[in-house]
Amino acid sequence: GIGDIFNARVAGNVSNDDILGSMEFACKLAGAKVVLVMGHTACGAIKGAIANAELGNLTGLLAKIKPAVAATAYDGERTATNYAFVDRVAKTNVEMTIADIRKRSPVLAELETGGKLRIVGSMYDLETGRVRFDA
């Protein structure tokens, strides 16, 4: 009903087979109408990817974020301690995750193309609590 949410979360809002399957279930079978990929400012997973952190299974997750680090245009200091860069990478990561969802899930892509689903991105600002949907 109105206000119901089917929530699937993973650090760094990356897509993987389990997350895609969960979204396919939510949208195709349970009737969800929007997939929202929400990044946030000062994201620890983004900082870890920038800093090349390595730790057990986290290493593989951060590897999925590194393409966003490389793809982010930024003229300043490209470090995990530069929060302007971190936030820019987080936004790029949201955009790349949306593209990955469309590419790797024919189910969701077909729903979106047919007008039954919207796949959108946003950024949550930890300091202000505001959500921007221009991500």
Beta strands, then each sheet from edge to edge (+ up, - down):
strand 1: 34-40
strand 2: 118-124
strand 3: 131-132
sheet 1: 1+ 2+ 3-
end
